[in-house]
Amino acid sequence: MGRDMRIVGLLGLLLALSGCASERSIAFIYYPNHPADSFPRPPDFAGEAQKECAKYGLVAVHDWDSVTDFQRVRSFWRCVPVSR
């Protein structure tokens, strides 16, 4: 019984660690016709994404944009390892 629990514990630990090593992503949601300047403008998204990814030693890469209901636009960025 003890050996089985150790195996289960090791498998759980490996699954948890593999989840932490997975790629990170960032999404910005904005309304193009919104007049307020309380949120970064779309041209500033690249800099904001780079700052966020840099916290983990990664680089931001623009993935895609989508237009949803209510004229809302989502901009997705992926954090990827720095290629050397």
Biopython code that builds the backbone (N, CA, C, O; Angstrom):
import numpy as np
from Bio.PDB.StructureBuilder import StructureBuilder

atoms = [
    (1, "MET", "N", (0.826, -1.202, 0.000)),
    (1, "MET", "CA", (0.000, 0.000, 0.000)),
    (1, "MET", "C", (0.862, 1.256, 0.000)),
    (1, "MET", "O", (0.560, 2.216, -0.709)),
    (2, "GLY", "N", (1.931, 1.256, 0.788)),
    (2, "GLY", "CA", (2.810, 2.419, 0.864)),
    (2, "GLY", "C", (3.514, 2.703, -0.453)),
    (2, "GLY", "O", (3.674, 3.858, -0.847)),
    (3, "ARG", "N", (3.938, 1.629, -1.137)),
    (3, "ARG", "CA", (4.621, 1.798, -2.417)),
    (3, "ARG", "C", (3.670, 2.380, -3.461)),
    (3, "ARG", "O", (4.061, 3.245, -4.245)),
    (4, "ASP", "N", (2.439, 1.915, -3.474)),
    (4, "ASP", "CA", (1.442, 2.418, -4.417)),
    (4, "ASP", "C", (1.173, 3.904, -4.187)),
    (4, "ASP", "O", (1.013, 4.667, -5.139)),
    (5, "MET", "N", (1.125, 4.299, -2.943)),
    (5, "MET", "CA", (0.886, 5.716, -2.631)),
    (5, "MET", "C", (2.057, 6.582, -3.084)),
    (5, "MET", "O", (1.858, 7.707, -3.545)),
    (6, "ARG", "N", (3.275, 6.062, -2.954)),
    (6, "ARG", "CA", (4.437, 6.833, -3.431)),
    (6, "ARG", "C", (4.387, 7.015, -4.938)),
    (6, "ARG", "O", (4.711, 8.087, -5.450)),
    (7, "ILE", "N", (3.983, 5.976, -5.646)),
    (7, "ILE", "CA", (3.888, 6.067, -7.104)),
    (7, "ILE", "C", (2.814, 7.079, -7.494)),
    (7, "ILE", "O", (3.017, 7.901, -8.387)),
    (8, "VAL", "N", (1.686, 7.008, -6.824)),
    (8, "VAL", "CA", (0.613, 7.961, -7.105)),
    (8, "VAL", "C", (1.076, 9.376, -6.784)),
    (8, "VAL", "O", (0.803, 10.305, -7.544)),
    (9, "GLY", "N", (1.773, 9.548, -5.665)),
    (9, "GLY", "CA", (2.290, 10.868, -5.285)),
    (9, "GLY", "C", (3.286, 11.405, -6.301)),
    (9, "GLY", "O", (3.250, 12.587, -6.641)),
    (10, "LEU", "N", (4.178, 10.544, -6.788)),
    (10, "LEU", "CA", (5.153, 10.971, -7.797)),
    (10, "LEU", "C", (4.467, 11.346, -9.109)),
    (10, "LEU", "O", (4.840, 12.332, -9.745)),
    (11, "LEU", "N", (3.482, 10.575, -9.507)),
    (11, "LEU", "CA", (2.750, 10.912, -10.730)),
    (11, "LEU", "C", (2.029, 12.249, -10.581)),
    (11, "LEU", "O", (2.030, 13.061, -11.506)),
    (12, "GLY", "N", (1.416, 12.480, -9.425)),
    (12, "GLY", "CA", (0.751, 13.762, -9.186)),
    (12, "GLY", "C", (1.727, 14.920, -9.218)),
    (12, "GLY", "O", (1.422, 15.979, -9.766)),
    (13, "LEU", "N", (2.899, 14.725, -8.634)),
    (13, "LEU", "CA", (3.925, 15.772, -8.643)),
    (13, "LEU", "C", (4.393, 16.062, -10.065)),
    (13, "LEU", "O", (4.562, 17.225, -10.432)),
    (14, "LEU", "N", (4.603, 15.034, -10.860)),
    (14, "LEU", "CA", (5.016, 15.236, -12.251)),
    (14, "LEU", "C", (3.948, 15.973, -13.052)),
    (14, "LEU", "O", (4.272, 16.842, -13.862)),
    (15, "LEU", "N", (2.694, 15.639, -12.838)),
    (15, "LEU", "CA", (1.615, 16.337, -13.542)),
    (15, "LEU", "C", (1.559, 17.805, -13.132)),
    (15, "LEU", "O", (1.361, 18.681, -13.973)),
    (16, "ALA", "N", (1.732, 18.068, -11.848)),
    (16, "ALA", "CA", (1.702, 19.453, -11.374)),
    (16, "ALA", "C", (2.864, 20.248, -11.954)),
    (16, "ALA", "O", (2.682, 21.389, -12.379)),
    (17, "LEU", "N", (4.047, 19.663, -11.976)),
    (17, "LEU", "CA", (5.213, 20.372, -12.518)),
    (17, "LEU", "C", (5.098, 20.586, -14.018)),
    (17, "LEU", "O", (5.521, 21.624, -14.527)),
    (18, "SER", "N", (4.537, 19.631, -14.725)),
    (18, "SER", "CA", (4.396, 19.819, -16.168)),
    (18, "SER", "C", (3.388, 20.924, -16.469)),
    (18, "SER", "O", (3.522, 21.610, -17.482)),
    (19, "GLY", "N", (2.404, 21.110, -15.635)),
    (19, "GLY", "CA", (1.445, 22.203, -15.803)),
    (19, "GLY", "C", (2.089, 23.551, -15.574)),
    (19, "GLY", "O", (1.727, 24.527, -16.230)),
    (20, "CYS", "N", (3.040, 23.624, -14.654)),
    (20, "CYS", "CA", (3.722, 24.889, -14.381)),
    (20, "CYS", "C", (4.671, 25.258, -15.513)),
    (20, "CYS", "O", (4.966, 26.437, -15.708)),
    (21, "ALA", "N", (5.143, 24.290, -16.246)),
    (21, "ALA", "CA", (6.091, 24.557, -17.319)),
    (21, "ALA", "C", (5.401, 24.839, -18.649)),
    (21, "ALA", "O", (6.067, 25.099, -19.652)),
    (22, "SER", "N", (4.088, 24.790, -18.664)),
    (22, "SER", "CA", (3.391, 25.006, -19.924)),
    (22, "SER", "C", (3.460, 26.475, -20.336)),
    (22, "SER", "O", (3.786, 27.350, -19.534)),
    (23, "GLU", "N", (3.152, 26.713, -21.570)),
    (23, "GLU", "CA", (3.260, 28.058, -22.130)),
    (23, "GLU", "C", (2.211, 28.981, -21.524)),
    (23, "GLU", "O", (1.115, 28.543, -21.172)),
    (24, "ARG", "N", (2.545, 30.233, -21.408)),
    (24, "ARG", "CA", (1.648, 31.242, -20.840)),
    (24, "ARG", "C", (1.053, 32.056, -21.979)),
    (24, "ARG", "O", (1.645, 32.166, -23.053)),
    (25, "SER", "N", (-0.115, 32.620, -21.739)),
    (25, "SER", "CA", (-0.733, 33.471, -22.743)),
    (25, "SER", "C", (-1.361, 34.681, -22.072)),
    (25, "SER", "O", (-1.698, 34.651, -20.888)),
    (26, "ILE", "N", (-1.510, 35.737, -22.843)),
    (26, "ILE", "CA", (-2.067, 36.998, -22.369)),
    (26, "ILE", "C", (-3.156, 37.400, -23.347)),
    (26, "ILE", "O", (-2.989, 37.260, -24.559)),
    (27, "ALA", "N", (-4.265, 37.897, -22.829)),
    (27, "ALA", "CA", (-5.352, 38.363, -23.693)),
    (27, "ALA", "C", (-5.729, 39.783, -23.289)),
    (27, "ALA", "O", (-5.917, 40.073, -22.108)),
    (28, "PHE", "N", (-5.835, 40.655, -24.271)),
    (28, "PHE", "CA", (-6.320, 42.014, -24.062)),
    (28, "PHE", "C", (-7.709, 42.091, -24.678)),
    (28, "PHE", "O", (-7.912, 41.660, -25.813)),
    (29, "ILE", "N", (-8.657, 42.633, -23.944)),
    (29, "ILE", "CA", (-10.015, 42.818, -24.459)),
    (29, "ILE", "C", (-10.284, 44.310, -24.490)),
    (29, "ILE", "O", (-10.121, 44.996, -23.481)),
    (30, "TYR", "N", (-10.695, 44.816, -25.646)),
    (30, "TYR", "CA", (-10.956, 46.250, -25.740)),
    (30, "TYR", "C", (-12.129, 46.518, -26.674)),
    (30, "TYR", "O", (-12.493, 45.695, -27.513)),
    (31, "TYR", "N", (-12.698, 47.691, -26.495)),
    (31, "TYR", "CA", (-13.801, 48.162, -27.324)),
    (31, "TYR", "C", (-13.261, 49.307, -28.180)),
    (31, "TYR", "O", (-12.936, 50.362, -27.635)),
    (32, "PRO", "N", (-13.156, 49.141, -29.487)),
    (32, "PRO", "CA", (-12.548, 50.158, -30.344)),
    (32, "PRO", "C", (-13.203, 51.531, -30.254)),
    (32, "PRO", "O", (-12.525, 52.540, -30.447)),
    (33, "ASN", "N", (-14.481, 51.599, -29.971)),
    (33, "ASN", "CA", (-15.176, 52.884, -29.949)),
    (33, "ASN", "C", (-15.304, 53.475, -28.555)),
    (33, "ASN", "O", (-16.014, 54.463, -28.371)),
    (34, "HIS", "N", (-14.632, 52.891, -27.569)),
    (34, "HIS", "CA", (-14.717, 53.379, -26.192)),
    (34, "HIS", "C", (-13.846, 54.622, -26.044)),
    (34, "HIS", "O", (-12.673, 54.580, -26.417)),
    (35, "PRO", "N", (-14.371, 55.728, -25.513)),
    (35, "PRO", "CA", (-13.604, 56.975, -25.456)),
    (35, "PRO", "C", (-12.598, 57.075, -24.305)),
    (35, "PRO", "O", (-11.678, 57.889, -24.379)),
    (36, "ALA", "N", (-12.741, 56.282, -23.255)),
    (36, "ALA", "CA", (-11.871, 56.439, -22.073)),
    (36, "ALA", "C", (-10.459, 55.923, -22.336)),
    (36, "ALA", "O", (-10.262, 55.009, -23.136)),
    (37, "ASP", "N", (-9.486, 56.514, -21.659)),
    (37, "ASP", "CA", (-8.087, 56.109, -21.790)),
    (37, "ASP", "C", (-7.588, 55.408, -20.528)),
    (37, "ASP", "O", (-6.424, 55.555, -20.156)),
    (38, "SER", "N", (-8.452, 54.656, -19.875)),
    (38, "SER", "CA", (-8.062, 54.000, -18.632)),
    (38, "SER", "C", (-7.335, 52.673, -18.864)),
    (38, "SER", "O", (-6.843, 52.067, -17.913)),
    (39, "PHE", "N", (-7.265, 52.227, -20.088)),
    (39, "PHE", "CA", (-6.639, 50.958, -20.415)),
    (39, "PHE", "C", (-5.651, 51.193, -21.546)),
    (39, "PHE", "O", (-5.851, 52.116, -22.336)),
    (40, "PRO", "N", (-4.585, 50.390, -21.657)),
    (40, "PRO", "CA", (-3.630, 50.591, -22.764)),
    (40, "PRO", "C", (-4.316, 50.539, -24.125)),
    (40, "PRO", "O", (-5.230, 49.744, -24.343)),
    (41, "ARG", "N", (-3.865, 51.394, -25.030)),
    (41, "ARG", "CA", (-4.392, 51.383, -26.395)),
    (41, "ARG", "C", (-3.822, 50.193, -27.152)),
    (41, "ARG", "O", (-2.762, 49.693, -26.775)),
    (42, "PRO", "N", (-4.476, 49.724, -28.198)),
    (42, "PRO", "CA", (-3.969, 48.571, -28.948)),
    (42, "PRO", "C", (-2.504, 48.687, -29.383)),
    (42, "PRO", "O", (-1.798, 47.678, -29.352)),
    (43, "PRO", "N", (-2.006, 49.874, -29.790)),
    (43, "PRO", "CA", (-0.585, 49.931, -30.132)),
    (43, "PRO", "C", (0.344, 49.676, -28.934)),
    (43, "PRO", "O", (1.513, 49.340, -29.121)),
    (44, "ASP", "N", (-0.168, 49.833, -27.714)),
    (44, "ASP", "CA", (0.650, 49.611, -26.517)),
    (44, "ASP", "C", (0.609, 48.163, -26.035)),
    (44, "ASP", "O", (1.324, 47.812, -25.097)),
    (45, "PHE", "N", (-0.211, 47.319, -26.655)),
    (45, "PHE", "CA", (-0.346, 45.940, -26.193)),
    (45, "PHE", "C", (0.978, 45.181, -26.279)),
    (45, "PHE", "O", (1.288, 44.382, -25.396)),
    (46, "ALA", "N", (1.754, 45.419, -27.320)),
    (46, "ALA", "CA", (3.022, 44.697, -27.479)),
    (46, "ALA", "C", (3.948, 44.968, -26.297)),
    (46, "ALA", "O", (4.550, 44.039, -25.759)),
    (47, "GLY", "N", (4.068, 46.227, -25.891)),
    (47, "GLY", "CA", (4.927, 46.565, -24.759)),
    (47, "GLY", "C", (4.428, 45.974, -23.455)),
    (47, "GLY", "O", (5.217, 45.488, -22.644)),
    (48, "GLU", "N", (3.114, 46.016, -23.252)),
    (48, "GLU", "CA", (2.529, 45.442, -22.028)),
    (48, "GLU", "C", (2.740, 43.924, -21.996)),
    (48, "GLU", "O", (3.072, 43.360, -20.954)),
    (49, "ALA", "N", (2.545, 43.273, -23.134)),
    (49, "ALA", "CA", (2.732, 41.821, -23.198)),
    (49, "ALA", "C", (4.195, 41.459, -22.967)),
    (49, "ALA", "O", (4.486, 40.471, -22.292)),
    (50, "GLN", "N", (5.128, 42.254, -23.523)),
    (50, "GLN", "CA", (6.551, 41.987, -23.308)),
    (50, "GLN", "C", (6.906, 42.104, -21.829)),
    (50, "GLN", "O", (7.659, 41.285, -21.301)),
    (51, "LYS", "N", (6.363, 43.127, -21.159)),
    (51, "LYS", "CA", (6.642, 43.303, -19.722)),
    (51, "LYS", "C", (6.119, 42.119, -18.916)),
    (51, "LYS", "O", (6.791, 41.638, -18.004)),
    (52, "GLU", "N", (4.929, 41.655, -19.253)),
    (52, "GLU", "CA", (4.336, 40.534, -18.512)),
    (52, "GLU", "C", (5.120, 39.245, -18.746)),
    (52, "GLU", "O", (5.380, 38.501, -17.800)),
    (53, "CYS", "N", (5.498, 38.974, -19.994)),
    (53, "CYS", "CA", (6.243, 37.755, -20.305)),
    (53, "CYS", "C", (7.658, 37.798, -19.727)),
    (53, "CYS", "O", (8.206, 36.763, -19.348)),
    (54, "ALA", "N", (8.246, 38.983, -19.657)),
    (54, "ALA", "CA", (9.602, 39.123, -19.131)),
    (54, "ALA", "C", (9.684, 38.690, -17.668)),
    (54, "ALA", "O", (10.758, 38.309, -17.202)),
    (55, "LYS", "N", (8.579, 38.742, -16.943)),
    (55, "LYS", "CA", (8.562, 38.287, -15.545)),
    (55, "LYS", "C", (8.949, 36.819, -15.434)),
    (55, "LYS", "O", (9.449, 36.383, -14.396)),
    (56, "TYR", "N", (8.721, 36.056, -16.497)),
    (56, "TYR", "CA", (8.995, 34.628, -16.504)),
    (56, "TYR", "C", (10.177, 34.276, -17.409)),
    (56, "TYR", "O", (10.419, 33.098, -17.674)),
    (57, "GLY", "N", (10.906, 35.272, -17.881)),
    (57, "GLY", "CA", (12.039, 35.028, -18.759)),
    (57, "GLY", "C", (11.625, 34.615, -20.157)),
    (57, "GLY", "O", (12.365, 33.906, -20.839)),
    (58, "LEU", "N", (10.453, 35.050, -20.591)),
    (58, "LEU", "CA", (9.931, 34.681, -21.900)),
    (58, "LEU", "C", (9.738, 35.924, -22.763)),
    (58, "LEU", "O", (9.875, 37.049, -22.281)),
    (59, "VAL", "N", (9.424, 35.719, -24.027)),
    (59, "VAL", "CA", (9.201, 36.799, -24.982)),
    (59, "VAL", "C", (7.762, 36.695, -25.508)),
    (59, "VAL", "O", (7.262, 35.596, -25.746)),
    (60, "ALA", "N", (7.114, 37.833, -25.683)),
    (60, "ALA", "CA", (5.736, 37.849, -26.177)),
    (60, "ALA", "C", (5.695, 37.788, -27.698)),
    (60, "ALA", "O", (6.459, 38.466, -28.384)),
    (61, "VAL", "N", (4.790, 36.963, -28.209)),
    (61, "VAL", "CA", (4.573, 36.827, -29.649)),
    (61, "VAL", "C", (3.072, 36.978, -29.889)),
    (61, "VAL", "O", (2.262, 36.311, -29.245)),
    (62, "HIS", "N", (2.707, 37.868, -30.828)),
    (62, "HIS", "CA", (1.284, 38.068, -31.127)),
    (62, "HIS", "C", (0.729, 36.807, -31.761)),
    (62, "HIS", "O", (1.302, 36.273, -32.711)),
    (63, "ASP", "N", (-0.389, 36.335, -31.231)),
    (63, "ASP", "CA", (-0.974, 35.092, -31.724)),
    (63, "ASP", "C", (-2.110, 35.383, -32.701)),
    (63, "ASP", "O", (-2.032, 34.989, -33.865)),
    (64, "TRP", "N", (-3.169, 36.069, -32.247)),
    (64, "TRP", "CA", (-4.281, 36.385, -33.127)),
    (64, "TRP", "C", (-5.232, 37.353, -32.451)),
    (64, "TRP", "O", (-5.171, 37.563, -31.240)),
    (65, "ASP", "N", (-6.112, 37.938, -33.248)),
    (65, "ASP", "CA", (-7.159, 38.840, -32.771)),
    (65, "ASP", "C", (-8.509, 38.254, -33.164)),
    (65, "ASP", "O", (-8.623, 37.541, -34.161)),
    (66, "SER", "N", (-9.514, 38.559, -32.379)),
    (66, "SER", "CA", (-10.860, 38.127, -32.745)),
    (66, "SER", "C", (-11.854, 39.215, -32.371)),
    (66, "SER", "O", (-11.697, 39.901, -31.361)),
    (67, "VAL", "N", (-12.872, 39.360, -33.196)),
    (67, "VAL", "CA", (-13.952, 40.306, -32.924)),
    (67, "VAL", "C", (-15.135, 39.488, -32.443)),
    (67, "VAL", "O", (-15.558, 38.533, -33.095)),
    (68, "THR", "N", (-15.668, 39.881, -31.281)),
    (68, "THR", "CA", (-16.776, 39.128, -30.708)),
    (68, "THR", "C", (-18.024, 40.004, -30.658)),
    (68, "THR", "O", (-18.112, 41.023, -31.342)),
    (69, "ASP", "N", (-18.958, 39.599, -29.859)),
    (69, "ASP", "CA", (-20.200, 40.349, -29.715)),
    (69, "ASP", "C", (-19.957, 41.747, -29.155)),
    (69, "ASP", "O", (-18.932, 41.983, -28.517)),
    (70, "PHE", "N", (-20.862, 42.656, -29.377)),
    (70, "PHE", "CA", (-20.816, 44.024, -28.863)),
    (70, "PHE", "C", (-19.585, 44.799, -29.344)),
    (70, "PHE", "O", (-19.109, 45.695, -28.647)),
    (71, "GLN", "N", (-19.073, 44.465, -30.516)),
    (71, "GLN", "CA", (-17.911, 45.153, -31.092)),
    (71, "GLN", "C", (-16.679, 45.059, -30.193)),
    (71, "GLN", "O", (-15.842, 45.961, -30.192)),
    (72, "ARG", "N", (-16.568, 43.990, -29.443)),
    (72, "ARG", "CA", (-15.421, 43.783, -28.559)),
    (72, "ARG", "C", (-14.329, 43.043, -29.324)),
    (72, "ARG", "O", (-14.617, 42.104, -30.065)),
    (73, "VAL", "N", (-13.096, 43.456, -29.148)),
    (73, "VAL", "CA", (-11.966, 42.825, -29.834)),
    (73, "VAL", "C", (-11.057, 42.206, -28.783)),
    (73, "VAL", "O", (-10.731, 42.834, -27.775)),
    (74, "ARG", "N", (-10.652, 40.962, -29.034)),
    (74, "ARG", "CA", (-9.699, 40.292, -28.148)),
    (74, "ARG", "C", (-8.390, 40.104, -28.905)),
    (74, "ARG", "O", (-8.375, 39.629, -30.041)),
    (75, "SER", "N", (-7.309, 40.478, -28.264)),
    (75, "SER", "CA", (-5.979, 40.325, -28.845)),
    (75, "SER", "C", (-5.208, 39.342, -27.975)),
    (75, "SER", "O", (-5.044, 39.570, -26.777)),
    (76, "PHE", "N", (-4.732, 38.248, -28.571)),
    (76, "PHE", "CA", (-4.056, 37.195, -27.826)),
    (76, "PHE", "C", (-2.559, 37.210, -28.103)),
    (76, "PHE", "O", (-2.123, 37.363, -29.244)),
    (77, "TRP", "N", (-1.786, 37.049, -27.042)),
    (77, "TRP", "CA", (-0.328, 37.005, -27.110)),
    (77, "TRP", "C", (0.150, 35.754, -26.388)),
    (77, "TRP", "O", (-0.410, 35.382, -25.356)),
    (78, "ARG", "N", (1.180, 35.103, -26.919)),
    (78, "ARG", "CA", (1.778, 33.933, -26.281)),
    (78, "ARG", "C", (3.147, 34.302, -25.750)),
    (78, "ARG", "O", (3.873, 35.074, -26.376)),
    (79, "CYS", "N", (3.503, 33.756, -24.602)),
    (79, "CYS", "CA", (4.846, 33.917, -24.046)),
    (79, "CYS", "C", (5.628, 32.669, -24.412)),
    (79, "CYS", "O", (5.252, 31.559, -24.034)),
    (80, "VAL", "N", (6.716, 32.849, -25.147)),
    (80, "VAL", "CA", (7.533, 31.720, -25.601)),
    (80, "VAL", "C", (8.958, 31.900, -25.112)),
    (80, "VAL", "O", (9.378, 33.023, -24.833)),
    (81, "PRO", "N", (9.706, 30.814, -25.005)),
    (81, "PRO", "CA", (11.110, 30.915, -24.565)),
    (81, "PRO", "C", (11.938, 31.705, -25.564)),
    (81, "PRO", "O", (11.659, 31.714, -26.763)),
    (82, "VAL", "N", (12.948, 32.360, -25.049)),
    (82, "VAL", "CA", (13.846, 33.143, -25.895)),
    (82, "VAL", "C", (14.746, 32.181, -26.654)),
    (82, "VAL", "O", (15.413, 31.342, -26.050)),
    (83, "SER", "N", (14.766, 32.300, -27.976)),
    (83, "SER", "CA", (15.654, 31.431, -28.774)),
    (83, "SER", "C", (17.046, 32.053, -28.809)),
    (83, "SER", "O", (17.209, 33.260, -28.989)),
    (84, "ARG", "N", (18.029, 31.202, -28.632)),
    (84, "ARG", "CA", (19.417, 31.707, -28.593)),
    (84, "ARG", "C", (20.238, 31.097, -29.672)),
    (84, "ARG", "O", (21.424, 31.402, -29.792)),
]
sb = StructureBuilder()
sb.init_structure("model")
sb.init_model(0)
sb.init_chain("A")
sb.init_seg("    ")
for serial, (resi, resn, name, xyz) in enumerate(atoms, 1):
    if name == "N":
        sb.init_residue(resn, " ", resi, " ")
    sb.init_atom(name, np.array(xyz, "f"), 0.0, 1.0, " ", f" {name:<3s}", serial, name[0])
structure = sb.get_structure()
